[in-house]
């Protein structure tokens, strides 16, 4: 079915399977980042009918009264939906709806809808990021051992040649150097009841965005995380320290502190298709933030680009209370904003000699930011099983569009896991911590106090 949705696939995408892993783009190709492509690799031009406007690079500017890191509650408060898609009229819009979105419209015909607003290409970045991405285009490459080299400061592969490069763009997406936020993980059960699986404080650091860094000095680590649970009471005090790297031999290192055992241990299973215990096992660890490493259990194909309705500029959603964020078995359709954007489609099938609970996956990456905004997962019989939405919001102080919250629907179990829900919590851009803060020794020392 999805084949009927795709636009004409670019020549580069058709050749993706035959490209050498270590290839970089030519000087002529890189030059397009200053002409027909945006500095991060999207098409500058509007689409044919103008429903996707041309990219002007202005972003959303500074919102009056917003502090550094604040999520403004609504950037486009006066706008009304230009289209409302329901189960009754979805047949007219199938070419712009993912299989997962179609499934949700069919499954919850009385309550789930897609409210489409005018498209705003709010993604922008500082000039230093644009300069770094331009360098990456002709220097960043995947080494023979699977690691990366020659990358730093922004999107590593603005003109990707294969699916893995596109997914690395998401993993190494544009972010502030350091942030901290609180969140709730919420599970909606088959009967429609809701449970707060956990509440935590989370400090995140993005070494590939360090202002004083360079490709030569960079260790290859692109994400450092430190999480401490505060609820429910029996989990309060449990902590994780995570370090994600482009090192193919050690893509993720995790330490876990368990209050009951009063000790820190390595936690190699905090990855992949292990049920996420922070969310009571309602989603897999590699569904957090769209995708988490390692990503070597599937063979990835860059299929092409399509115009699709995706969640976008959802600042208003985060202004809703925890209760108002939900409606029955799904997020509140009246609070969510969808827009028409061009997205890259990446498909993965389980690799030879590997295993994964979700043998086939499909990701939809926003061309302007490389964020995974939606994903679909299929079971061993090829039947759609899971679908997820990344609730992206504009952060004018960066300035760009970022994402944290994921809504992961298990269509077969009739359940929903909402990971890192920011509603009613805080989100701040903060000063970086020392490297030692993100280690097992550090969480052990803090636990002993």
C-alpha positions in Angstrom: 0.0 0.0 0.0 2.7 2.4 0.9 4.2 2.3 -2.6 1.2 4.2 -3.9 2.0 7.0 -1.5 5.5 7.8 -2.6 6.4 10.7 -4.8 9.0 10.2 -7.5 12.0 8.8 -5.8 15.3 10.7 -6.3 18.1 9.2 -8.3 20.3 9.2 -5.2 17.7 7.2 -3.3 17.4 4.6 -6.1 21.2 4.1 -6.0 21.3 4.0 -2.2 21.7 0.3 -2.0 24.8 0.3 -4.3 26.7 3.2 -2.6 29.9 2.4 -0.6 29.4 2.9 3.1 32.4 5.2 3.3 31.5 7.4 0.4 31.2 11.2 0.8 29.5 13.7 -1.5 31.4 15.6 -4.2 32.2 19.3 -4.0 29.5 20.0 -6.6 26.9 18.1 -4.5 27.9 19.9 -1.3 27.6 23.2 -3.1 23.8 22.5 -3.4 23.6 23.2 0.3 24.1 26.9 -0.5 21.8 27.0 -3.5 18.9 24.5 -4.1 19.1 22.8 -0.8 18.9 24.2 2.7 22.1 24.1 4.8 20.8 20.9 6.4 19.9 19.3 3.1 16.2 19.9 2.6 14.6 21.3 -0.6 14.5 25.1 -0.4 11.7 25.5 -2.9 8.0 25.3 -2.2 6.1 22.2 -3.4 4.1 22.4 -6.6 0.9 23.9 -5.2 2.5 26.0 -2.5 1.0 24.0 0.4 4.6 23.5 1.6 6.1 27.0 1.5 9.7 27.8 0.4 12.2 27.7 3.2 13.4 31.2 4.1 15.7 30.4 7.0 14.0 32.8 9.4 12.7 30.1 11.7 10.3 31.6 14.4 12.6 34.2 15.8 12.5 35.2 19.4 9.2 34.8 21.2 8.5 37.7 23.6 8.9 36.8 27.2 10.3 33.3 26.5 13.3 32.4 28.6 16.1 30.3 27.2 14.7 26.8 26.9 11.1 27.6 27.5 8.5 25.9 25.3 6.2 28.7 24.1 2.7 27.4 24.5 1.4 28.3 21.0 3.3 30.0 18.2 0.3 30.2 15.9 -2.5 30.7 18.3 -4.8 32.5 15.8 -4.7 29.7 13.2 -7.5 27.3 12.6 -7.3 23.8 11.0 -7.5 24.0 7.2 -8.5 20.3 7.0 -9.9 17.7 9.4 -9.3 14.1 8.4 -11.4 11.4 10.0 -12.2 7.8 9.2 -15.1 9.0 7.1 -13.0 11.0 4.6 -9.5 9.5 5.0 -9.9 7.7 1.6 -9.4 11.1 -0.1 -6.0 11.6 1.6 -4.4 8.2 1.7 -1.3 9.4 -0.3 -0.4 11.7 2.6 -1.1 9.4 5.5 1.2 6.8 6.9 -0.1 3.3 7.4 0.1 3.8 11.1 -2.0 7.0 10.9 -4.6 5.2 8.7 -4.7 2.4 11.2 -5.4 4.8 14.1 -8.2 6.5 12.1 -9.8 3.1 11.5 -9.3 1.8 15.0 -10.7 4.9 16.8 -13.2 6.3 14.2 -15.2 8.3 16.7 -12.4 10.1 18.5 -9.1 10.1 16.5 -8.7 12.7 13.8 -5.9 14.5 12.0 -6.3 18.3 12.3 -4.1 19.8 9.6 -2.9 23.4 10.0 -0.9 25.6 7.6 2.6 24.4 7.1 5.4 26.5 8.8 9.0 25.6 8.1 10.2 26.8 11.5 13.5 24.9 11.4 16.6 27.1 11.4 20.0 27.0 13.0 22.9 29.3 13.8 25.5 30.0 11.1 28.1 28.0 13.0 25.9 24.9 12.6 25.4 25.6 8.8 29.2 25.9 8.4 29.8 22.6 10.3 27.2 20.8 8.2 28.8 22.0 5.0 32.1 20.6 6.2 30.4 17.4 7.2 29.0 16.9 3.7 32.4 16.4 2.2 34.3 15.0 5.2 32.0 12.9 7.3 32.0 9.2 6.4 31.2 5.8 7.8 34.4 3.8 8.3 35.0 0.2 7.4 34.4 -0.8 11.0 31.1 1.0 11.1 32.1 4.0 13.1 32.1 7.6 11.9 34.9 10.1 11.3 35.2 13.6 10.1 31.9 14.7 11.6 31.0 17.4 14.1 28.7 20.3 15.0 25.5 19.3 13.2 23.9 17.0 10.7 26.6 14.5 9.6 25.0 13.5 6.2 23.0 16.4 4.8 22.9 14.6 1.4 22.5 11.0 2.5 23.3 8.1 0.2 21.7 5.3 2.3 19.3 4.6 5.1 21.9 4.3 7.8 23.2 7.8 7.0 19.7 9.2 7.2 19.1 7.6 10.6 22.5 8.9 11.9 21.2 12.4 11.0 18.4 11.8 13.5 20.6 10.4 16.2 23.0 13.3 15.8 20.3 15.9 15.4 20.5 19.6 16.2 20.1 20.2 19.9 21.4 22.7 22.5 24.6 21.5 24.1 22.9 20.6 27.4 19.3 20.4 28.5 17.4 19.2 31.5 13.7 18.4 31.9 11.2 16.5 34.0 8.9 13.9 32.4 6.1 11.4 33.0 5.9 8.0 31.3 2.2 7.3 30.8 0.6 4.0 29.8 -2.9 3.8 28.4 -4.3 0.4 29.0 -6.6 -1.7 26.8 -9.6 -0.6 28.7 -8.7 3.1 28.2 -7.5 3.6 31.8 -4.2 5.5 32.3 -1.3 4.8 34.6 1.7 6.9 35.3 4.4 4.4 35.0 7.2 6.7 36.3 8.2 10.3 36.8 11.8 11.3 36.4 14.3 14.2 36.0 16.6 13.9 33.0 19.8 15.7 32.2 20.9 15.4 28.6 24.2 16.5 27.0 25.1 16.5 23.2 28.9 16.5 22.9 28.7 16.7 19.1 27.2 20.2 19.6 29.9 21.5 22.0 30.8 25.1 21.1 34.5 24.6 21.7 34.7 21.2 20.0 35.9 20.0 16.6 35.9 16.8 14.5 39.6 16.2 15.5 38.9 16.5 19.2 35.5 14.7 19.3 35.5 11.3 20.9 32.5 10.0 18.9 30.0 10.3 21.8 27.0 12.3 20.7 24.6 11.8 23.6 25.1 11.6 27.4 22.2 11.1 29.7 21.6 11.0 33.4 18.1 10.0 34.6 16.7 9.8 38.2 13.2 8.5 38.9 11.2 10.2 41.6 7.9 8.2 41.3 6.2 5.8 41.9 7.5 5.4 45.5 9.0 1.9 45.0 11.1 3.2 42.1 12.1 6.6 43.6 15.9 6.9 43.6 16.6 4.5 40.8 19.0 6.1 38.3 20.5 5.5 34.9 23.6 7.0 33.2 23.8 6.6 29.4 26.5 7.3 26.9 25.8 6.8 23.2 28.6 6.7 20.6 29.3 6.3 16.9 31.8 3.6 17.9 30.2 0.5 16.2 31.8 -1.9 18.8 30.4 0.0 21.8 27.4 2.1 20.6 25.8 2.4 24.0 27.1 2.1 27.6 24.6 2.2 30.5 24.9 2.0 34.3 21.9 1.5 36.5 21.4 2.1 40.2 18.8 -0.1 41.9 17.6 1.2 45.3 16.7 -2.3 46.5 20.2 -3.7 45.8 21.9 -0.4 46.8 24.5 -0.8 44.1 25.3 0.3 40.6 25.6 -2.3 37.8 26.2 -2.2 34.1 23.0 -2.5 32.1 23.8 -3.7 28.6 20.1 -4.7 28.0 19.0 -1.0 28.1 18.8 -1.0 24.3 17.2 -2.6 21.3 14.0 -4.6 21.8 14.3 -4.9 25.5 11.0 -3.8 27.1 11.5 -0.3 28.6 11.3 -0.7 32.4 11.1 3.0 32.9 7.7 2.8 31.1 6.6 -0.5 32.7 7.7 -2.4 29.6 5.0 -0.9 27.4 7.5 0.1 24.7 11.0 -1.0 23.6 14.1 0.9 24.5 15.0 1.6 20.9 11.6 3.3 20.4 12.6 6.1 22.9 13.1 9.5 21.1 12.2 7.9 17.8 15.2 5.6 17.7 18.0 4.7 20.0 21.3 2.9 19.3 22.5 0.4 18.3 20.9 0.3 14.9 22.7 -2.7 13.5 19.9 -5.2 13.9 18.3 -4.1 10.6 19.5 -3.5 7.1 18.4 0.0 6.2 17.2 1.3 2.8 16.6 4.9 1.9 13.4 4.6 -0.1 12.7 8.1 -1.1 10.8 11.3 -0.2 7.1 12.0 0.1 4.7 14.7 1.1 2.9 13.6 4.3 0.9 14.9 7.2 3.0 14.7 10.3 2.9 16.1 13.9 4.7 19.5 13.8 5.1 22.8 15.7 3.2 21.2 18.7 4.0 23.9 21.2 0.3 24.2 22.0 0.0 20.5 22.9 2.6 20.9 25.6 0.5 23.7 27.2 -2.2 21.2 27.9 -2.6 19.6 31.3 -1.7 16.0 31.8 -5.4 15.0 31.7 -6.2 17.2 28.7 -3.3 15.7 26.7 -5.3 12.4 26.4 -8.6 11.4 24.9 -9.6 7.8 25.4 -7.0 5.4 24.0 -4.9 8.1 22.2 -3.5 11.6 22.6 -6.1 14.4 22.4 -6.7 15.1 18.7 -7.9 18.6 19.5 -4.6 19.5 21.0 -2.3 18.0 18.3 -1.2 20.0 15.3 -0.4 18.3 12.0 1.2 19.9 9.0 2.1 18.9 5.5 5.9 18.4 5.2 8.3 16.5 2.9 9.7 13.5 4.7 12.4 10.9 3.9 11.2 7.3 4.2 13.7 4.7 5.6 12.8 1.1 5.8 14.6 -1.6 7.7 14.4 -5.4 7.6 16.1 -7.5 10.2 19.7 -8.2 9.2 21.1 -11.6 8.4 22.3 -13.3 11.6 20.4 -10.8 13.8 17.1 -10.8 15.6 14.6 -8.2 16.7 11.1 -8.3 18.1 10.0 -5.9 15.3 11.5 -7.5 12.1 10.4 -4.7 9.8 10.3 -1.0 10.5 9.6 2.2 8.5 10.7 5.7 9.6 9.5 9.1 8.4 12.1 11.8 8.8 11.4 15.5 8.4 13.5 16.9 5.6 14.2 20.2 7.4 15.4 18.7 10.7 16.1 15.0 10.1 13.8 14.3 13.1 11.9 11.0 13.1 8.3 12.2 13.3 6.5 8.9 12.7 7.4 5.2 12.6 5.6 2.0 11.8 6.6 -1.5 13.0 5.5 -4.8 11.4 5.4 -8.3 12.9 6.9 -11.5 11.4 3.9 -11.9 9.2 4.2 -8.4 7.7 1.2 -7.1 9.6 1.3 -3.6 11.0 1.7 -4.0 14.7 3.1 -0.7 16.1 3.0 2.9 15.1 4.6 5.9 16.8 4.4 9.7 16.7 7.2 12.1 17.8 5.6 15.3 19.1 8.0 17.9 17.8 7.9 21.5 19.0 9.7 24.7 18.0 12.3 26.0 20.3 13.0 29.6 19.3 16.0 30.0 21.6 17.9 27.3 19.7 16.4 28.1 17.1 15.1 24.9 15.6 12.4 22.2 16.0 13.2 19.5 18.5 11.4 16.4 19.9 11.3 14.5 23.1 7.9 12.9 23.6 6.9 9.7 21.8 3.5 8.2 21.6 4.0 4.5 20.8 0.8 2.6 19.9 0.5 -1.1 20.1 -2.3 -1.8 17.7 -2.7 -5.4 18.6 -2.7 -4.9 22.3 -4.9 -1.8 22.1 -2.5 0.1 24.3 -0.4 3.3 24.2 2.9 4.2 25.8 3.7 7.9 26.0 7.4 8.3 26.7 9.0 11.5 28.2 5.7 13.4 28.3 6.7 17.1 29.1 3.2 18.3 29.9 3.1 20.0 33.4 6.9 19.6 33.6 9.9 21.8 33.0 12.3 22.0 30.1 15.5 24.1 30.3 18.7 24.8 28.3 21.5 24.7 30.9 25.2 24.8 31.3 27.1 21.6 30.4 28.1 19.2 33.1 31.5 17.5 33.4 32.1 14.3 31.5 32.4 12.4 34.8 28.8 13.3 35.7 27.6 10.7 33.2 29.2 7.6 34.8 28.4 4.8 37.1 30.7 6.1 39.7 28.8 9.4 39.7 25.4 7.9 40.3 26.8 5.6 42.9 28.3 8.6 44.8 25.1 10.6 44.6 23.0 7.6 45.8 25.3 7.2 48.9 24.6 10.7 50.0 
